[in-house]
């Protein structure tokens, strides 16, 4: 049947050809006619011929309105199953018509929850999903771009030509299109035409996989289907309070922990070599290790050191290695530098099998301006504030999320749930929380905008953090949510229902700065700075603190931990041992950065390896053994972690002996009443008869000594322990006469059995 030329169709065709059409389903695909017949219109740019295949019938389509709109009238609704046979560029192929699939993908409830910022699983609708629609396999694309004039899906499948696959505009600023025949591994972007007529090619904000930098397109990646084996781990994790458990975290950057050789590529399970991903700016011939290789090397190493968790610097996709991962462009994708999402899942699964939790650095405070990312996404300031006084970190060159917009908050909150649900992670460390809380952060006067009350607080960011933590613990009650927050903002680790931010841990930045400032001093001057050591206890119970010596303290001219210390090499190692032991015996959970555990000498370099060759030398081996034993001791002694956030857990014995730079205290646990006595000497001068008061008489075994020979110390100590004397000191009737080694921490514990045996009487020589 012939088809008359319609003036309005000519206009639609022109808009389609110029990528200006936002409702292609209004004219394409099966369309009912007033006479009861149907017209089928197929949009096929640059095609020479298109045939409509209805069962065994083939009908050649005509082009009455535009050379690229092929159509014919049929006497019934052809449904979704018809196919089209296309001749283009001399090549003939048969496919299903994308415009036959007209049903909405995002339902009314999905749109409603997303619009109010409460769709916690929005990634199951947004992005690119491998689905079957009416029995036809393909990929469903869904994007939020409310300010766009038009949006197209582009990729290798259409020559990166935005004319081929225009998306349908839906309510709520959503765009949808089902493309039959596409499969996993397809590379794609969204071509966005703005109201001003500009054209942007954007990666998918909800993309589950992206190309390896410097390429930046998204890749169709299936969700689910991974054979997890950590069910028991997950159930146990969410049935207990992590604050009542030992937490010793190994912070690391996957790309610079260790490199591989380009001459030895990773061999896939099918026996084929994987093309090596070079390490940017690294020495020639080096390559990044893959997730499977990292699992084989990192997990046994961390387990041997006794850490309870690995904290990974950001693994969300990011374009520039030198950002360390803190400028994210792919929020829903593990970086492809090291492999596939499935391989990262396997890494986490292996960690859990070995009893190691996984914490990810999460960066909801800002994002980079890369053209393929979120910046000015649809021709307007969609994800960021339009006003640079609240929407830009000029010092960092990044943009700030607009937390007042529900859909933006939803993007981030759902992302948090996504990493826990899809990758089974156990915790997050939220980066740069202080930059989110204050509108004047790193901004001079006149370059920031006050809030609605005239203050400097970012009230929208506060509400976002409260929502994120509330949702997180609602879904995953055993998770860790750690704030890197460096100010005195109150109630960071208090529940949201009483006005807190809802984190369950906060990095103790004050302790870290005080201790590093103290240990960098020549020991003679430490007597004038005793407050650096003792001040943290004054506020230790105002928040749930984690003590952290992080990557930030070993870069930008700050030296690595070992070389912050004064004195010769022996004193440097002894100082590090004393600092780490004090850290492990101080209230709060623990985090150290990779390399600190064996005495890394040079500053951390994101382009290089750790200095593994140092482990051939005894002092470095000794420091590593100290960490091994510290973690073993820490996990075995409930007094060191069971009451971290209860004042009962810590008691000073003496904090005032600044003349000798000595402190002594007890760590106690309420469950059994057991306690440890900790004595630290922060000078290179040993003390052979140093009195320390203790609450109960008896024999106190020396259970840890950082000056032991196996750690590289001088091997001074107390011959396994000491009996108390009836010599009142420090407010106690009994005391111990101790030998305090130089630059050391000694830990003693009352031995119940030996305390029943009378102390031997000393006789004059």
TAHUWO-V835634 format. One record per pair of residues at least 12 apart in sequence whose ideal C-beta (glycine too) atoms are under 6 Angstrom apart, sorted by sequence separation. I is the first residue (numbers start at 1). J is the second residue. If there is no record, write none. Layout:
BEGIN
i=I j=J
i=I j=J
END
This chain:
BEGIN
i=40 j=52
i=141 j=153
i=153 j=165
i=189 j=201
i=190 j=202
i=209 j=221
i=313 j=325
i=314 j=326
i=316 j=328
i=317 j=329
i=469 j=481
i=653 j=665
i=705 j=717
i=724 j=736
i=28 j=41
i=59 j=72
i=83 j=96
i=84 j=97
i=128 j=141
i=152 j=165
i=203 j=216
i=208 j=221
i=317 j=330
i=493 j=506
i=652 j=665
i=665 j=678
i=679 j=692
i=152 j=166
i=189 j=203
i=204 j=218
i=262 j=276
i=316 j=330
i=492 j=506
i=518 j=532
i=562 j=576
i=722 j=736
i=12 j=27
i=28 j=43
i=110 j=125
i=203 j=218
i=316 j=331
i=384 j=399
i=517 j=532
i=518 j=533
i=561 j=576
i=595 j=610
i=651 j=666
i=664 j=679
i=702 j=717
i=126 j=142
i=151 j=167
i=317 j=333
i=440 j=456
i=702 j=718
i=125 j=142
i=385 j=402
i=439 j=456
i=598 j=615
i=663 j=680
i=317 j=335
i=384 j=402
i=438 j=456
i=514 j=532
i=702 j=720
i=106 j=125
i=315 j=334
i=439 j=458
i=649 j=668
i=662 j=681
i=702 j=721
i=50 j=70
i=52 j=72
i=80 j=100
i=259 j=279
i=315 j=335
i=483 j=503
i=701 j=721
i=718 j=738
i=437 j=458
i=485 j=506
i=599 j=620
i=661 j=682
i=700 j=721
i=718 j=739
i=481 j=503
i=598 j=620
i=648 j=670
i=661 j=683
i=699 j=721
i=700 j=722
i=45 j=68
i=262 j=285
i=481 j=504
i=482 j=505
i=483 j=506
i=484 j=507
i=486 j=509
i=716 j=739
i=54 j=78
i=151 j=175
i=153 j=177
i=266 j=290
i=375 j=399
i=599 j=623
i=699 j=723
i=262 j=287
i=383 j=408
i=436 j=461
i=511 j=536
i=598 j=623
i=716 j=741
i=44 j=70
i=470 j=496
i=598 j=624
i=643 j=669
i=146 j=173
i=259 j=286
i=260 j=287
i=366 j=393
i=597 j=624
i=640 j=667
i=642 j=669
i=643 j=670
i=697 j=724
i=41 j=69
i=42 j=70
i=54 j=82
i=189 j=217
i=639 j=667
i=664 j=692
i=144 j=173
i=162 j=191
i=260 j=289
i=639 j=668
i=41 j=71
i=53 j=83
i=144 j=174
i=145 j=175
i=187 j=217
i=188 j=218
i=368 j=398
i=466 j=496
i=597 j=627
i=639 j=669
i=686 j=716
i=155 j=186
i=156 j=187
i=638 j=669
i=39 j=71
i=40 j=72
i=53 j=85
i=101 j=133
i=143 j=175
i=155 j=187
i=187 j=219
i=366 j=398
i=367 j=399
i=470 j=502
i=155 j=188
i=255 j=288
i=469 j=502
i=39 j=73
i=50 j=84
i=51 j=85
i=142 j=176
i=186 j=220
i=366 j=400
i=469 j=503
i=707 j=741
i=105 j=140
i=153 j=188
i=154 j=189
i=328 j=363
i=561 j=596
i=639 j=674
i=37 j=73
i=38 j=74
i=50 j=86
i=141 j=177
i=184 j=220
i=465 j=501
i=466 j=502
i=511 j=547
i=547 j=583
i=639 j=675
i=693 j=729
i=700 j=736
i=723 j=759
i=105 j=142
i=154 j=191
i=326 j=363
i=506 j=543
i=508 j=545
i=562 j=599
i=639 j=676
i=693 j=730
i=695 j=732
i=697 j=734
i=707 j=744
i=37 j=75
i=40 j=78
i=49 j=87
i=140 j=178
i=184 j=222
i=691 j=729
i=694 j=732
i=706 j=744
i=38 j=77
i=47 j=86
i=48 j=87
i=151 j=190
i=152 j=191
i=505 j=544
i=506 j=545
i=507 j=546
i=508 j=547
i=562 j=601
i=693 j=732
i=706 j=745
i=96 j=136
i=138 j=178
i=139 j=179
i=254 j=294
i=504 j=544
i=560 j=600
i=653 j=693
i=694 j=734
i=47 j=88
i=138 j=179
i=151 j=192
i=280 j=321
i=327 j=368
i=329 j=370
i=505 j=546
i=507 j=548
i=547 j=588
i=705 j=746
i=42 j=84
i=44 j=86
i=46 j=88
i=138 j=180
i=546 j=588
i=551 j=593
i=693 j=735
i=694 j=736
i=138 j=181
i=139 j=182
i=150 j=193
i=545 j=588
i=546 j=589
i=547 j=590
i=548 j=591
i=549 j=592
i=550 j=593
i=560 j=603
i=704 j=747
i=136 j=180
i=138 j=182
i=148 j=192
i=149 j=193
i=329 j=373
i=520 j=564
i=522 j=566
i=691 j=735
i=692 j=736
i=703 j=747
i=133 j=178
i=546 j=591
i=149 j=195
i=310 j=356
i=573 j=619
i=584 j=630
i=692 j=738
i=702 j=748
i=703 j=749
i=30 j=77
i=143 j=190
i=145 j=192
i=291 j=338
i=314 j=361
i=395 j=442
i=540 j=587
i=30 j=78
i=290 j=338
i=291 j=339
i=309 j=357
i=310 j=358
i=311 j=359
i=312 j=360
i=313 j=361
i=364 j=412
i=555 j=603
i=689 j=737
i=690 j=738
i=700 j=748
i=701 j=749
i=288 j=337
i=290 j=339
i=314 j=363
i=390 j=439
i=554 j=603
i=555 j=604
i=577 j=626
i=288 j=338
i=309 j=359
i=433 j=483
i=493 j=543
i=554 j=604
i=584 j=634
i=690 j=740
i=700 j=750
i=701 j=751
i=292 j=343
i=299 j=350
i=303 j=354
i=319 j=370
i=433 j=484
i=434 j=485
i=492 j=543
i=493 j=544
i=688 j=739
i=13 j=65
i=250 j=302
i=291 j=343
i=295 j=347
i=299 j=351
i=416 j=468
i=427 j=479
i=433 j=485
i=434 j=486
i=437 j=489
i=698 j=750
i=699 j=751
i=13 j=66
i=291 j=344
i=427 j=480
i=428 j=481
i=429 j=482
i=430 j=483
i=431 j=484
i=434 j=487
i=687 j=740
i=80 j=134
i=302 j=356
i=413 j=467
i=10 j=65
i=42 j=97
i=295 j=350
i=299 j=354
i=409 j=464
i=413 j=468
i=686 j=741
i=699 j=754
i=9 j=65
i=13 j=69
i=291 j=347
i=404 j=460
i=416 j=472
i=420 j=476
i=519 j=575
i=588 j=644
i=686 j=742
i=699 j=755
i=115 j=172
i=250 j=307
i=403 j=460
i=587 j=644
i=698 j=755
i=403 j=461
i=413 j=471
i=417 j=475
i=684 j=742
i=5 j=64
i=248 j=307
i=389 j=448
i=390 j=449
i=681 j=740
i=684 j=743
i=5 j=65
i=248 j=308
i=249 j=309
i=250 j=310
i=251 j=311
i=253 j=313
i=277 j=337
i=389 j=449
i=519 j=579
i=3 j=64
i=111 j=172
i=247 j=308
i=403 j=464
i=246 j=308
i=249 j=311
i=587 j=649
i=587 j=650
i=681 j=744
i=482 j=546
i=212 j=277
i=360 j=425
i=680 j=745
i=362 j=428
i=358 j=425
i=365 j=432
i=679 j=746
i=3 j=71
i=106 j=174
i=358 j=426
i=359 j=427
i=360 j=428
i=361 j=429
i=362 j=430
i=363 j=431
i=357 j=426
i=678 j=747
i=3 j=73
i=29 j=99
i=359 j=429
i=361 j=431
i=365 j=435
i=28 j=99
i=29 j=100
i=105 j=176
i=365 j=436
i=633 j=704
i=676 j=747
i=677 j=748
i=1 j=73
i=676 j=749
i=348 j=423
i=348 j=424
i=654 j=730
i=25 j=102
i=101 j=178
i=127 j=204
i=653 j=730
i=345 j=423
i=127 j=206
i=126 j=206
i=98 j=179
i=139 j=220
i=123 j=206
i=96 j=180
i=331 j=415
i=625 j=710
i=626 j=711
i=95 j=181
i=332 j=418
i=625 j=711
i=622 j=711
i=622 j=712
i=128 j=220
i=130 j=222
i=585 j=678
i=619 j=712
i=582 j=680
i=544 j=645
i=213 j=319
i=541 j=647
i=210 j=317
i=571 j=684
i=45 j=163
i=45 j=164
i=226 j=345
i=230 j=349
i=233 j=352
i=210 j=330
i=221 j=341
i=229 j=349
i=228 j=349
i=534 j=655
i=230 j=352
i=207 j=330
i=210 j=333
i=208 j=332
i=209 j=333
i=212 j=336
i=208 j=333
i=581 j=706
i=206 j=332
i=207 j=333
i=210 j=336
i=22 j=150
i=530 j=658
i=578 j=706
i=21 j=150
i=577 j=706
i=20 j=150
i=533 j=663
i=19 j=150
i=527 j=658
i=209 j=341
i=527 j=659
i=527 j=661
i=577 j=711
i=526 j=661
i=573 j=712
i=24 j=166
i=19 j=162
i=25 j=168
i=19 j=163
i=24 j=168
i=21 j=166
i=23 j=169
i=22 j=169
i=216 j=372
i=526 j=682
i=523 j=683
i=523 j=684
i=582 j=745
i=581 j=745
i=578 j=743
i=578 j=744
i=578 j=745
i=575 j=743
i=203 j=372
i=574 j=743
i=202 j=372
i=19 j=193
i=195 j=379
i=194 j=379
i=192 j=378
i=123 j=332
i=148 j=378
i=147 j=378
i=147 j=379
i=145 j=378
i=147 j=380
i=242 j=478
i=240 j=478
i=242 j=480
i=238 j=477
i=238 j=478
i=237 j=478
i=324 j=606
i=122 j=410
i=117 j=406
i=116 j=406
i=119 j=410
i=123 j=414
i=117 j=409
i=122 j=414
i=305 j=597
i=117 j=410
i=120 j=414
i=123 j=418
i=114 j=410
i=120 j=417
i=251 j=550
i=305 j=627
i=306 j=628
i=305 j=628
i=282 j=607
i=306 j=631
i=281 j=607
i=306 j=632
i=257 j=594
i=251 j=591
i=247 j=589
i=248 j=590
i=249 j=591
i=251 j=593
i=252 j=594
i=256 j=606
i=259 j=609
i=120 j=471
i=258 j=609
i=248 j=631
i=246 j=634
i=246 j=635
i=246 j=641
END
